Amino acid sequence: MHKPEHPEADHPVISGHIDALNRGDLQQILETFTHDAEFTSPAGKATGTGELADLLGPTLVGPRARMQVLSIRPISSADGDRVVAHVRRIVRLADGDQVIANHEVDLVLTFTLDGELISRCHTELLDPGR
């Protein structure tokens, strides 16, 4: 399972989700969400695991991004338990052992949890000027 750079900021639900993303395991990714989960990101919006599969499935073929967890911060709110994760999305294209292109972008993922499942995930690009 993927561990953040700061182990004290680990969260088992979010770490499991990130691990499934990094392995490209669509079924396991979907199992981290409630059946009616809401997902928003710069790539689009989805409600429910069917729409989520349609949105995320194509991103898991070909060169795939890896998520490096920089921090995870649980917070409580009136809507339920929330977790804010700062992650670095890394895409590397390689020809054998030689990296020919590298792209990194920092994201803030805000998760709302329903027990051990994600009921809402909002993803936004982190302004590099912050």
N, CA, C and O atoms as a Tinker XYZ file with bonds, in Angstrom:
   520  protein
     1  N      0.851000   -1.179000    0.000000    73     2
     2  CA     0.000000    0.000000    0.000000    64     1     3
     3  C      0.891000    1.234000    0.000000    63     2     4     5
     4  O      1.925000    1.259000    0.667000    81     3
     5  N      0.493000    2.247000   -0.740000    73     3     6
     6  CA     1.285000    3.465000   -0.855000    64     5     7
     7  C      1.285000    4.225000    0.462000    63     6     8     9
     8  O      0.230000    4.438000    1.058000    81     7
     9  N      2.443000    4.627000    0.911000    73     7    10
    10  CA     2.575000    5.385000    2.146000    64     9    11
    11  C      2.986000    6.812000    1.822000    63    10    12    13
    12  O      3.814000    7.036000    0.939000    81    11
    13  N      2.401000    7.794000    2.542000    73    11    14
    14  CA     2.786000    9.179000    2.305000    64    13    15
    15  C      4.198000    9.433000    2.804000    63    14    16    17
    16  O      4.755000    8.638000    3.561000    81    15
    17  N      4.771000   10.551000    2.373000    73    15    18
    18  CA     6.106000   10.921000    2.821000    64    17    19
    19  C      6.147000   11.110000    4.327000    63    18    20    21
    20  O      7.189000   10.913000    4.953000    81    19
    21  N      5.009000   11.494000    4.917000    73    19    22
    22  CA     4.909000   11.706000    6.353000    64    21    23
    23  C      3.987000   10.633000    6.918000    63    22    24    25
    24  O      2.768000   10.807000    6.904000    81    23
    25  N      4.552000    9.499000    7.429000    73    23    26
    26  CA     3.723000    8.365000    7.836000    64    25    27
    27  C      2.666000    8.719000    8.878000    63    26    28    29
    28  O      1.622000    8.067000    8.924000    81    27
    29  N      2.899000    9.722000    9.710000    73    27    30
    30  CA     1.920000   10.092000   10.725000    64    29    31
    31  C      0.640000   10.642000   10.090000    63    30    32    33
    32  O     -0.383000   10.747000   10.766000    81    31
    33  N      0.681000   10.987000    8.821000    73    31    34
    34  CA    -0.477000   11.542000    8.121000    64    33    35
    35  C     -1.201000   10.474000    7.297000    63    34    36    37
    36  O     -2.042000   10.811000    6.463000    81    35
    37  N     -0.891000    9.202000    7.515000    73    35    38
    38  CA    -1.498000    8.119000    6.744000    64    37    39
    39  C     -2.977000    7.973000    7.093000    63    38    40    41
    40  O     -3.391000    8.282000    8.210000    81    39
    41  N     -3.764000    7.505000    6.141000    73    39    42
    42  CA    -5.180000    7.221000    6.351000    64    41    43
    43  C     -5.497000    5.960000    5.560000    63    42    44    45
    44  O     -5.307000    5.958000    4.344000    81    43
    45  N     -5.973000    4.885000    6.192000    73    43    46
    46  CA    -6.117000    3.603000    5.495000    64    45    47
    47  C     -7.064000    3.634000    4.298000    63    46    48    49
    48  O     -6.766000    3.010000    3.279000    81    47
    49  N     -8.185000    4.332000    4.382000    73    47    50
    50  CA    -9.129000    4.374000    3.259000    64    49    51
    51  C     -8.493000    5.073000    2.062000    63    50    52    53
    52  O     -8.559000    4.583000    0.935000    81    51
    53  N     -7.878000    6.225000    2.323000    73    51    54
    54  CA    -7.285000    7.014000    1.235000    64    53    55
    55  C     -6.043000    6.312000    0.683000    63    54    56    57
    56  O     -5.825000    6.304000   -0.528000    81    55
    57  N     -5.243000    5.733000    1.548000    73    55    58
    58  CA    -4.060000    5.000000    1.079000    64    57    59
    59  C     -4.457000    3.826000    0.197000    63    58    60    61
    60  O     -3.794000    3.554000   -0.803000    81    59
    61  N     -5.535000    3.123000    0.557000    73    59    62
    62  CA    -6.026000    2.024000   -0.271000    64    61    63
    63  C     -6.507000    2.507000   -1.633000    63    62    64    65
    64  O     -6.279000    1.855000   -2.652000    81    63
    65  N     -7.172000    3.653000   -1.637000    73    63    66
    66  CA    -7.650000    4.251000   -2.883000    64    65    67
    67  C     -6.472000    4.631000   -3.789000    63    66    68    69
    68  O     -6.466000    4.310000   -4.978000    81    67
    69  N     -5.489000    5.308000   -3.223000    73    67    70
    70  CA    -4.303000    5.726000   -3.994000    64    69    71
    71  C     -3.544000    4.504000   -4.499000    63    70    72    73
    72  O     -3.063000    4.500000   -5.632000    81    71
    73  N     -3.432000    3.475000   -3.677000    73    71    74
    74  CA    -2.750000    2.251000   -4.093000    64    73    75
    75  C     -3.451000    1.623000   -5.297000    63    74    76    77
    76  O     -2.791000    1.197000   -6.245000    81    75
    77  N     -4.790000    1.563000   -5.265000    73    75    78
    78  CA    -5.546000    1.005000   -6.390000    64    77    79
    79  C     -5.359000    1.849000   -7.648000    63    78    80    81
    80  O     -5.224000    1.304000   -8.744000    81    79
    81  N     -5.350000    3.179000   -7.498000    73    79    82
    82  CA    -5.082000    4.064000   -8.637000    64    81    83
    83  C     -3.713000    3.775000   -9.238000    63    82    84    85
    84  O     -3.573000    3.639000  -10.453000    81    83
    85  N     -2.712000    3.682000   -8.381000    73    83    86
    86  CA    -1.347000    3.459000   -8.862000    64    85    87
    87  C     -1.183000    2.111000   -9.545000    63    86    88    89
    88  O     -0.338000    1.974000  -10.429000    81    87
    89  N     -1.967000    1.113000   -9.160000    73    87    90
    90  CA    -1.915000   -0.200000   -9.806000    64    89    91
    91  C     -2.792000   -0.254000  -11.047000    63    90    92    93
    92  O     -2.712000   -1.204000  -11.825000    81    91
    93  N     -3.635000    0.768000  -11.237000    73    91    94
    94  CA    -4.529000    0.769000  -12.398000    64    93    95
    95  C     -5.638000   -0.246000  -12.280000    63    94    96    97
    96  O     -6.142000   -0.734000  -13.291000    81    95
    97  N     -6.031000   -0.576000  -11.050000    73    95    98
    98  CA    -7.033000   -1.599000  -10.773000    64    97    99
    99  C     -8.410000   -0.942000  -10.659000    63    98   100   101
   100  O     -8.820000   -0.531000   -9.573000    81    99
   101  N     -9.122000   -0.846000  -11.791000    73    99   102
   102  CA   -10.407000   -0.146000  -11.821000    64   101   103
   103  C    -11.406000   -0.752000  -10.844000    63   102   104   105
   104  O    -12.101000   -0.017000  -10.143000    81   103
   105  N    -11.490000   -2.065000  -10.785000    73   103   106
   106  CA   -12.454000   -2.700000   -9.873000    64   105   107
   107  C    -12.164000   -2.308000   -8.426000    63   106   108   109
   108  O    -13.084000   -1.973000   -7.680000    81   107
   109  N    -10.900000   -2.348000   -8.029000    73   107   110
   110  CA   -10.540000   -1.980000   -6.649000    64   109   111
   111  C    -10.786000   -0.490000   -6.399000    63   110   112   113
   112  O    -11.218000   -0.109000   -5.311000    81   111
   113  N    -10.514000    0.351000   -7.394000    73   111   114
   114  CA   -10.802000    1.787000   -7.254000    64   113   115
   115  C    -12.284000    1.971000   -6.975000    63   114   116   117
   116  O    -12.658000    2.686000   -6.046000    81   115
   117  N    -13.135000    1.327000   -7.776000    73   115   118
   118  CA   -14.584000    1.470000   -7.609000    64   117   119
   119  C    -15.047000    0.950000   -6.258000    63   118   120   121
   120  O    -16.008000    1.471000   -5.692000    81   119
   121  N    -14.378000   -0.069000   -5.734000    73   119   122
   122  CA   -14.744000   -0.619000   -4.431000    64   121   123
   123  C    -14.415000    0.311000   -3.278000    63   122   124   125
   124  O    -14.875000    0.081000   -2.160000    81   123
   125  N    -13.627000    1.364000   -3.521000    73   123   126
   126  CA   -13.341000    2.336000   -2.458000    64   125   127
   127  C    -14.438000    3.396000   -2.360000    63   126   128   129
   128  O    -14.442000    4.199000   -1.427000    81   127
   129  N    -15.379000    3.403000   -3.327000    73   127   130
   130  CA   -16.460000    4.395000   -3.370000    64   129   131
   131  C    -17.800000    3.780000   -2.977000    63   130   132   133
   132  O    -18.015000    2.579000   -3.144000    81   131
   133  N    -18.708000    4.624000   -2.448000    73   131   134
   134  CA   -20.094000    4.207000   -2.274000    64   133   135
   135  C    -20.715000    4.082000   -3.661000    63   134   136   137
   136  O    -20.195000    4.656000   -4.618000    81   135
   137  N    -21.821000    3.338000   -3.790000    73   135   138
   138  CA   -22.443000    3.125000   -5.102000    64   137   139
   139  C    -22.952000    4.421000   -5.727000    63   138   140   141
   140  O    -23.072000    4.513000   -6.949000    81   139
   141  N    -23.257000    5.433000   -4.893000    73   139   142
   142  CA   -23.785000    6.709000   -5.395000    64   141   143
   143  C    -22.799000    7.865000   -5.221000    63   142   144   145
   144  O    -23.201000    9.027000   -5.153000    81   143
   145  N    -21.528000    7.544000   -5.149000    73   143   146
   146  CA   -20.488000    8.558000   -4.906000    64   145   147
   147  C    -20.501000    9.656000   -5.962000    63   146   148   149
   148  O    -20.840000    9.431000   -7.124000    81   147
   149  N    -20.120000   10.850000   -5.518000    73   147   150
   150  CA   -19.971000   11.998000   -6.415000    64   149   151
   151  C    -18.487000   12.274000   -6.591000    63   150   152   153
   152  O    -17.732000   12.296000   -5.619000    81   151
   153  N    -18.074000   12.485000   -7.838000    73   151   154
   154  CA   -16.671000   12.703000   -8.161000    64   153   155
   155  C    -16.572000   13.896000   -9.094000    63   154   156   157
   156  O    -17.258000   13.948000  -10.115000    81   155
   157  N    -15.728000   14.849000   -8.752000    73   155   158
   158  CA   -15.466000   15.983000   -9.641000    64   157   159
   159  C    -13.960000   16.186000   -9.743000    63   158   160   161
   160  O    -13.218000   16.054000   -8.770000    81   159
   161  N    -13.539000   16.514000  -10.969000    73   159   162
   162  CA   -12.126000   16.789000  -11.210000    64   161   163
   163  C    -12.028000   17.615000  -12.477000    63   162   164   165
   164  O    -13.027000   17.794000  -13.175000    81   163
   165  N    -10.844000   18.122000  -12.788000    73   163   166
   166  CA   -10.687000   18.835000  -14.058000    64   165   167
   167  C    -11.039000   17.958000  -15.271000    63   166   168   169
   168  O    -11.350000   18.483000  -16.340000    81   167
   169  N    -10.994000   16.634000  -15.113000    73   167   170
   170  CA   -11.306000   15.721000  -16.221000    64   169   171
   171  C    -12.803000   15.512000  -16.420000    63   170   172   173
   172  O    -13.225000   15.024000  -17.469000    81   171
   173  N    -13.614000   15.879000  -15.417000    73   171   174
   174  CA   -15.052000   15.705000  -15.553000    64   173   175
   175  C    -15.733000   15.393000  -14.243000    63   174   176   177
   176  O    -15.117000   15.405000  -13.177000    81   175
   177  N    -17.032000   15.110000  -14.349000    73   175   178
   178  CA   -17.855000   14.803000  -13.183000    64   177   179
   179  C    -18.499000   13.445000  -13.378000    63   178   180   181
   180  O    -18.775000   13.027000  -14.503000    81   179
   181  N    -18.735000   12.759000  -12.265000    73   179   182
   182  CA   -19.407000   11.465000  -12.316000    64   181   183
   183  C    -20.219000   11.297000  -11.040000    63   182   184   185
   184  O    -19.813000   11.736000   -9.964000    81   183
   185  N    -21.364000   10.658000  -11.176000    73   183   186
   186  CA   -22.185000   10.285000  -10.026000    64   185   187
   187  C    -22.461000    8.798000  -10.132000    63   186   188   189
   188  O    -23.009000    8.327000  -11.129000    81   187
   189  N    -22.084000    8.073000   -9.116000    73   187   190
   190  CA   -22.264000    6.627000   -9.100000    64   189   191
   191  C    -21.085000    5.898000   -9.721000    63   190   192   193
   192  O    -20.324000    6.464000  -10.506000    81   191
   193  N    -20.953000    4.639000   -9.353000    73   191   194
   194  CA   -19.777000    3.887000   -9.803000    64   193   195
   195  C    -19.799000    3.582000  -11.300000    63   194   196   197
   196  O    -18.740000    3.381000  -11.897000    81   195
   197  N    -20.981000    3.541000  -11.920000    73   195   198
   198  CA   -21.032000    3.325000  -13.370000    64   197   199
   199  C    -20.413000    4.479000  -14.128000    63   198   200   201
   200  O    -19.566000    4.279000  -14.999000    81   199
   201  N    -20.842000    5.700000  -13.793000    73   199   202
   202  CA   -20.259000    6.883000  -14.445000    64   201   203
   203  C    -18.787000    7.024000  -14.088000    63   202   204   205
   204  O    -17.976000    7.435000  -14.919000    81   203
   205  N    -18.447000    6.684000  -12.855000    73   203   206
   206  CA   -17.051000    6.771000  -12.428000    64   205   207
   207  C    -16.178000    5.810000  -13.237000    63   206   208   209
   208  O    -15.064000    6.163000  -13.625000    81   207
   209  N    -16.670000    4.615000  -13.490000    73   207   210
   210  CA   -15.924000    3.652000  -14.312000    64   209   211
   211  C    -15.724000    4.200000  -15.722000    63   210   212   213
   212  O    -14.647000    4.060000  -16.301000    81   211
   213  N    -16.778000    4.833000  -16.277000    73   211   214
   214  CA   -16.669000    5.415000  -17.624000    64   213   215
   215  C    -15.646000    6.548000  -17.659000    63   214   216   217
   216  O    -14.928000    6.706000  -18.646000    81   215
   217  N    -15.579000    7.336000  -16.585000    73   215   218
   218  CA   -14.657000    8.469000  -16.532000    64   217   219
   219  C    -13.216000    8.016000  -16.295000    63   218   220   221
   220  O    -12.295000    8.482000  -16.966000    81   219
   221  N    -13.027000    7.110000  -15.343000    73   219   222
   222  CA   -11.668000    6.717000  -14.963000    64   221   223
   223  C    -11.082000    5.614000  -15.834000    63   222   224   225
   224  O     -9.868000    5.577000  -16.038000    81   223
   225  N    -11.909000    4.721000  -16.347000    73   223   226
   226  CA   -11.415000    3.582000  -17.127000    64   225   227
   227  C    -10.414000    3.949000  -18.206000    63   226   228   229
   228  O     -9.331000    3.365000  -18.253000    81   227
   229  N    -10.741000    4.906000  -19.080000    73   227   230
   230  CA    -9.798000    5.264000  -20.152000    64   229   231
   231  C     -8.468000    5.834000  -19.648000    63   230   232   233
   232  O     -7.466000    5.781000  -20.362000    81   231
   233  N     -8.449000    6.376000  -18.431000    73   231   234
   234  CA    -7.201000    6.946000  -17.909000    64   233   235
   235  C     -6.242000    5.878000  -17.409000    63   234   236   237
   236  O     -5.092000    6.173000  -17.083000    81   235
   237  N     -6.716000    4.632000  -17.348000    73   235   238
   238  CA    -5.898000    3.555000  -16.788000    64   237   239
   239  C     -5.196000    2.724000  -17.851000    63   238   240   241
   240  O     -4.540000    1.734000  -17.525000    81   239
   241  N     -5.324000    3.113000  -19.128000    73   239   242
   242  CA    -4.635000    2.406000  -20.212000    64   241   243
   243  C     -3.514000    3.301000  -20.740000    63   242   244   245
   244  O     -3.586000    4.525000  -20.641000    81   243
   245  N     -2.496000    2.687000  -21.292000    73   243   246
   246  CA    -1.364000    3.466000  -21.798000    64   245   247
   247  C     -0.528000    4.010000  -20.651000    63   246   248   249
   248  O     -0.595000    3.505000  -19.531000    81   247
   249  N      0.261000    5.043000  -20.935000    73   247   250
   250  CA     1.063000    5.639000  -19.854000    64   249   251
   251  C      0.126000    6.144000  -18.758000    63   250   252   253
   252  O     -0.765000    6.956000  -19.007000    81   251
   253  N      0.342000    5.658000  -17.571000    73   251   254
   254  CA    -0.547000    5.939000  -16.457000    64   253   255
   255  C      0.144000    6.823000  -15.433000    63   254   256   257
   256  O      1.328000    6.653000  -15.140000    81   255
   257  N     -0.597000    7.748000  -14.908000    73   255   258
   258  CA    -0.063000    8.597000  -13.847000    64   257   259
   259  C      0.085000    7.793000  -12.566000    63   258   260   261
   260  O     -0.682000    6.867000  -12.301000    81   259
   261  N      1.067000    8.156000  -11.791000    73   259   262
   262  CA     1.228000    7.609000  -10.436000    64   261   263
   263  C      1.009000    8.751000   -9.472000    63   262   264   265
   264  O      1.371000    9.894000   -9.749000    81   263
   265  N      0.424000    8.436000   -8.353000    73   263   266
   266  CA     0.159000    9.435000   -7.329000    64   265   267
   267  C      1.133000    9.241000   -6.181000    63   266   268   269
   268  O      1.258000    8.151000   -5.623000    81   267
   269  N      1.812000   10.313000   -5.844000    73   267   270
   270  CA     2.703000   10.311000   -4.686000    64   269   271
   271  C      2.008000   11.140000   -3.612000    63   270   272   273
   272  O      1.758000   12.329000   -3.809000    81   271
   273  N      1.697000   10.519000   -2.483000    73   271   274
   274  CA     1.015000   11.224000   -1.400000    64   273   275
   275  C      2.033000   12.072000   -0.648000    63   274   276   277
   276  O      3.030000   11.562000   -0.138000    81   275
   277  N      1.764000   13.377000   -0.588000    73   275   278
   278  CA     2.636000   14.288000    0.143000    64   277   279
   279  C      2.125000   14.516000    1.560000    63   278   280   281
   280  O      2.914000   14.615000    2.500000    81   279
   281  N      0.793000   14.600000    1.716000    73   279   282
   282  CA     0.218000   14.723000    3.054000    64   281   283
   283  C     -1.242000   14.318000    3.021000    63   282   284   285
   284  O     -1.913000   14.417000    1.993000    81   283
   285  N     -1.717000   13.861000    4.168000    73   283   286
   286  CA    -3.124000   13.514000    4.360000    64   285   287
   287  C     -3.550000   14.130000    5.681000    63   286   288   289
   288  O     -2.910000   13.939000    6.715000    81   287
   289  N     -4.658000   14.880000    5.621000    73   287   290
   290  CA    -5.121000   15.564000    6.832000    64   289   291
   291  C     -6.612000   15.295000    7.037000    63   290   292   293
   292  O     -7.442000   15.797000    6.279000    81   291
   293  N     -6.958000   14.499000    8.066000    73   291   294
   294  CA    -8.370000   14.277000    8.363000    64   293   295
   295  C     -8.976000   15.529000    9.017000    63   294   296   297
   296  O     -8.324000   16.186000    9.828000    81   295
   297  N    -10.217000   15.849000    8.661000    73   295   298
   298  CA   -10.951000   16.933000    9.300000    64   297   299
   299  C    -12.390000   16.472000    9.500000    63   298   300   301
   300  O    -12.885000   15.629000    8.752000    81   299
   301  N    -13.050000   17.015000   10.494000    73   299   302
   302  CA   -14.460000   16.693000   10.719000    64   301   303
   303  C    -15.302000   17.840000   10.221000    63   302   304   305
   304  O    -14.891000   18.999000   10.294000    81   303
   305  N    -16.498000   17.520000    9.707000    73   303   306
   306  CA   -17.402000   18.554000    9.224000    64   305   307
   307  C    -18.833000   18.091000    9.458000    63   306   308   309
   308  O    -19.069000   16.946000    9.844000    81   307
   309  N    -19.780000   18.983000    9.223000    73   307   310
   310  CA   -21.191000   18.643000    9.377000    64   309   311
   311  C    -21.615000   17.586000    8.369000    63   310   312   313
   312  O    -22.567000   16.846000    8.621000    81   311
   313  N    -20.924000   17.497000    7.222000    73   311   314
   314  CA   -21.257000   16.528000    6.182000    64   313   315
   315  C    -20.706000   15.135000    6.455000    63   314   316   317
   316  O    -21.007000   14.199000    5.714000    81   315
   317  N    -19.916000   14.984000    7.486000    73   315   318
   318  CA   -19.286000   13.696000    7.776000    64   317   319
   319  C    -17.787000   13.853000    7.840000    63   318   320   321
   320  O    -17.266000   14.967000    7.788000    81   319
   321  N    -17.100000   12.748000    7.953000    73   319   322
   322  CA   -15.648000   12.790000    8.023000    64   321   323
   323  C    -15.080000   13.162000    6.672000    63   322   324   325
   324  O    -15.495000   12.637000    5.638000    81   323
   325  N    -14.135000   14.065000    6.694000    73   323   326
   326  CA   -13.457000   14.473000    5.465000    64   325   327
   327  C    -11.965000   14.274000    5.631000    63   326   328   329
   328  O    -11.417000   14.335000    6.732000    81   327
   329  N    -11.332000   14.036000    4.502000    73   327   330
   330  CA    -9.889000   13.880000    4.459000    64   329   331
   331  C     -9.390000   14.703000    3.282000    63   330   332   333
   332  O     -9.902000   14.588000    2.169000    81   331
   333  N     -8.393000   15.529000    3.537000    73   331   334
   334  CA    -7.785000   16.326000    2.479000    64   333   335
   335  C     -6.393000   15.757000    2.226000    63   334   336   337
   336  O     -5.574000   15.649000    3.139000    81   335
   337  N     -6.144000   15.398000    0.978000    73   335   338
   338  CA    -4.847000   14.833000    0.606000    64   337   339
   339  C     -4.173000   15.746000   -0.417000    63   338   340   341
   340  O     -4.798000   16.201000   -1.374000    81   339
   341  N     -2.912000   15.995000   -0.196000    73   339   342
   342  CA    -2.076000   16.718000   -1.156000    64   341   343
   343  C     -1.243000   15.640000   -1.838000    63   342   344   345
   344  O     -0.459000   14.947000   -1.189000    81   343
   345  N     -1.417000   15.502000   -3.157000    73   343   346
   346  CA    -0.706000   14.470000   -3.901000    64   345   347
   347  C      0.016000   15.081000   -5.095000    63   346   348   349
   348  O     -0.352000   16.144000   -5.595000    81   347
   349  N      1.034000   14.390000   -5.528000    73   347   350
   350  CA     1.744000   14.775000   -6.753000    64   349   351
   351  C      1.434000   13.716000   -7.810000    63   350   352   353
   352  O      1.711000   12.531000   -7.624000    81   351
   353  N      0.853000   14.169000   -8.920000    73   351   354
   354  CA     0.530000   13.284000  -10.048000    64   353   355
   355  C      1.731000   13.293000  -10.975000    63   354   356   357
   356  O      2.137000   14.348000  -11.461000    81   355
   357  N      2.303000   12.118000  -11.224000    73   355   358
   358  CA     3.534000   12.007000  -11.993000    64   357   359
   359  C      3.288000   11.109000  -13.209000    63   358   360   361
   360  O      2.830000    9.974000  -13.079000    81   359
   361  N      3.600000   11.639000  -14.381000    73   359   362
   362  CA     3.524000   10.845000  -15.617000    64   361   363
   363  C      4.914000   10.871000  -16.234000    63   362   364   365
   364  O      5.469000   11.935000  -16.505000    81   363
   365  N      5.467000    9.680000  -16.451000    73   363   366
   366  CA     6.781000    9.573000  -17.085000    64   365   367
   367  C      6.654000    8.690000  -18.310000    63   366   368   369
   368  O      6.101000    7.592000  -18.248000    81   367
   369  N      7.173000    9.181000  -19.421000    73   367   370
   370  CA     7.254000    8.371000  -20.634000    64   369   371
   371  C      8.708000    7.942000  -20.788000    63   370   372   373
   372  O      9.622000    8.760000  -20.688000    81   371
   373  N      8.904000    6.678000  -21.027000    73   371   374
   374  CA    10.263000    6.164000  -21.113000    64   373   375
   375  C     10.437000    5.321000  -22.363000    63   374   376   377
   376  O      9.493000    4.718000  -22.875000    81   375
   377  N     11.669000    5.300000  -22.833000    73   375   378
   378  CA    12.083000    4.413000  -23.910000    64   377   379
   379  C     13.152000    3.525000  -23.288000    63   378   380   381
   380  O     14.323000    3.896000  -23.206000    81   379
   381  N     12.725000    2.349000  -22.853000    73   379   382
   382  CA    13.644000    1.497000  -22.098000    64   381   383
   383  C     13.915000    2.136000  -20.752000    63   382   384   385
   384  O     12.993000    2.464000  -20.005000    81   383
   385  N     15.197000    2.309000  -20.452000    73   383   386
   386  CA    15.580000    2.924000  -19.179000    64   385   387
   387  C     15.675000    4.445000  -19.262000    63   386   388   389
   388  O     15.886000    5.109000  -18.248000    81   387
   389  N     15.520000    4.993000  -20.452000    73   387   390
   390  CA    15.689000    6.433000  -20.634000    64   389   391
   391  C     14.330000    7.148000  -20.557000    63   390   392   393
   392  O     13.413000    6.854000  -21.324000    81   391
   393  N     14.227000    8.095000  -19.611000    73   391   394
   394  CA    13.015000    8.905000  -19.497000    64   393   395
   395  C     13.048000    9.951000  -20.601000    63   394   396   397
   396  O     14.006000   10.716000  -20.713000    81   395
   397  N     11.988000    9.981000  -21.426000    73   395   398
   398  CA    11.971000   10.934000  -22.534000    64   397   399
   399  C     11.015000   12.096000  -22.274000    63   398   400   401
   400  O     11.086000   13.122000  -22.951000    81   399
   401  N     10.126000   11.940000  -21.302000    73   399   402
   402  CA     9.234000   13.034000  -20.923000    64   401   403
   403  C      8.785000   12.813000  -19.493000    63   402   404   405
   404  O      8.579000   11.679000  -19.060000    81   403
   405  N      8.637000   13.900000  -18.771000    73   403   406
   406  CA     8.236000   13.841000  -17.373000    64   405   407
   407  C      7.283000   15.002000  -17.099000    63   406   408   409
   408  O      7.578000   16.146000  -17.444000    81   407
   409  N      6.158000   14.709000  -16.486000    73   407   410
   410  CA     5.201000   15.751000  -16.141000    64   409   411
   411  C      4.721000   15.516000  -14.716000    63   410   412   413
   412  O      4.297000   14.413000  -14.372000    81   411
   413  N      4.788000   16.554000  -13.887000    73   411   414
   414  CA     4.321000   16.461000  -12.507000    64   413   415
   415  C      3.394000   17.632000  -12.228000    63   414   416   417
   416  O      3.639000   18.757000  -12.663000    81   415
   417  N      2.323000   17.346000  -11.492000    73   415   418
   418  CA     1.408000   18.394000  -11.073000    64   417   419
   419  C      0.884000   18.036000   -9.686000    63   418   420   421
   420  O      0.584000   16.876000   -9.403000    81   419
   421  N      0.777000   19.045000   -8.828000    73   419   422
   422  CA     0.246000   18.821000   -7.494000    64   421   423
   423  C     -1.266000   19.019000   -7.494000    63   422   424   425
   424  O     -1.791000   19.934000   -8.129000    81   423
   425  N     -1.949000   18.143000   -6.772000    73   423   426
   426  CA    -3.403000   18.171000   -6.676000    64   425   427
   427  C     -3.818000   18.172000   -5.216000    63   426   428   429
   428  O     -3.100000   17.671000   -4.351000    81   427
   429  N     -4.978000   18.740000   -4.956000    73   427   430
   430  CA    -5.614000   18.625000   -3.653000    64   429   431
   431  C     -6.876000   17.792000   -3.860000    63   430   432   433
   432  O     -7.745000   18.148000   -4.656000    81   431
   433  N     -6.962000   16.688000   -3.138000    73   431   434
   434  CA    -8.112000   15.802000   -3.201000    64   433   435
   435  C     -8.866000   15.933000   -1.888000    63   434   436   437
   436  O     -8.300000   15.703000   -0.820000    81   435
   437  N    -10.136000   16.298000   -1.962000    73   435   438
   438  CA   -10.952000   16.395000   -0.755000    64   437   439
   439  C    -11.968000   15.265000   -0.794000    63   438   440   441
   440  O    -12.829000   15.212000   -1.673000    81   439
   441  N    -11.854000   14.370000    0.166000    73   439   442
   442  CA   -12.715000   13.193000    0.249000    64   441   443
   443  C    -13.719000   13.365000    1.385000    63   442   444   445
   444  O    -13.367000   13.851000    2.460000    81   443
   445  N    -14.965000   12.969000    1.147000    73   443   446
   446  CA   -15.950000   12.816000    2.210000    64   445   447
   447  C    -16.164000   11.322000    2.371000    63   446   448   449
   448  O    -16.393000   10.611000    1.392000    81   447
   449  N    -16.088000   10.850000    3.602000    73   447   450
   450  CA   -16.178000    9.424000    3.863000    64   449   451
   451  C    -17.525000    9.049000    4.462000    63   450   452   453
   452  O    -18.105000    9.795000    5.251000    81   451
   453  N    -18.001000    7.893000    4.076000    73   451   454
   454  CA   -19.185000    7.270000    4.660000    64   453   455
   455  C    -18.698000    5.941000    5.219000    63   454   456   457
   456  O    -18.678000    4.935000    4.510000    81   455
   457  N    -18.315000    5.934000    6.466000    73   455   458
   458  CA   -17.680000    4.757000    7.055000    64   457   459
   459  C    -16.324000    4.536000    6.424000    63   458   460   461
   460  O    -15.448000    5.398000    6.485000    81   459
   461  N    -16.157000    3.370000    5.816000    73   459   462
   462  CA   -14.883000    3.010000    5.194000    64   461   463
   463  C    -14.885000    3.233000    3.681000    63   462   464   465
   464  O    -13.995000    2.755000    2.979000    81   463
   465  N    -15.893000    3.964000    3.180000    73   463   466
   466  CA   -15.991000    4.212000    1.744000    64   465   467
   467  C    -16.000000    5.707000    1.454000    63   466   468   469
   468  O    -16.353000    6.520000    2.307000    81   467
   469  N    -15.608000    6.048000    0.243000    73   467   470
   470  CA   -15.591000    7.438000   -0.208000    64   469   471
   471  C    -16.955000    7.744000   -0.830000    63   470   472   473
   472  O    -17.386000    7.073000   -1.768000    81   471
   473  N    -17.632000    8.775000   -0.289000    73   471   474
   474  CA   -18.931000    9.168000   -0.851000    64   473   475
   475  C    -18.807000   10.388000   -1.756000    63   474   476   477
   476  O    -19.692000   10.659000   -2.567000    81   475
   477  N    -17.722000   11.111000   -1.616000    73   475   478
   478  CA   -17.507000   12.286000   -2.459000    64   477   479
   479  C    -16.003000   12.517000   -2.577000    63   478   480   481
   480  O    -15.256000   12.394000   -1.607000    81   479
   481  N    -15.580000   12.858000   -3.803000    73   479   482
   482  CA   -14.181000   13.216000   -4.042000    64   481   483
   483  C    -14.148000   14.416000   -4.969000    63   482   484   485
   484  O    -14.698000   14.381000   -6.070000    81   483
   485  N    -13.505000   15.464000   -4.518000    73   483   486
   486  CA   -13.333000   16.667000   -5.330000    64   485   487
   487  C    -11.835000   16.857000   -5.541000    63   486   488   489
   488  O    -11.066000   16.916000   -4.581000    81   487
   489  N    -11.427000   16.952000   -6.806000    73   487   490
   490  CA   -10.021000   17.098000   -7.158000    64   489   491
   491  C     -9.789000   18.450000   -7.793000    63   490   492   493
   492  O    -10.527000   18.856000   -8.691000    81   491
   493  N     -8.774000   19.145000   -7.334000    73   491   494
   494  CA    -8.422000   20.416000   -7.971000    64   493   495
   495  C     -6.920000   20.536000   -8.091000    63   494   496   497
   496  O     -6.162000   20.008000   -7.277000    81   495
   497  N     -6.507000   21.248000   -9.133000    73   495   498
   498  CA    -5.085000   21.529000   -9.329000    64   497   499
   499  C     -4.632000   22.514000   -8.267000    63   498   500   501
   500  O     -5.331000   23.481000   -7.962000    81   499
   501  N     -3.470000   22.264000   -7.711000    73   499   502
   502  CA    -2.912000   23.167000   -6.728000    64   501   503
   503  C     -2.141000   24.264000   -7.449000    63   502   504   505
   504  O     -1.231000   23.988000   -8.231000    81   503
   505  N     -2.505000   25.475000   -7.187000    73   503   506
   506  CA    -1.846000   26.622000   -7.804000    64   505   507
   507  C     -0.371000   26.594000   -7.395000    63   506   508   509
   508  O     -0.063000   26.660000   -6.205000    81   507
   509  N      0.550000   26.498000   -8.372000    73   507   510
   510  CA     1.977000   26.426000   -8.030000    64   509   511
   511  C      2.470000   27.673000   -7.324000    63   510   512   513
   512  O      3.549000   27.650000   -6.732000    81   511
   513  N      1.721000   28.755000   -7.368000    73   511   514
   514  CA     2.132000   29.989000   -6.689000    64   513   515
   515  C      1.813000   30.005000   -5.212000    63   514   516   517
   516  O      2.216000   30.931000   -4.508000    81   515
   517  N      1.078000   28.977000   -4.708000    73   515   518
   518  CA     0.719000   28.950000   -3.288000    64   517   519
   519  C      1.876000   28.592000   -2.437000    63   518   520
   520  O      1.745000   28.524000   -1.215000    81   519
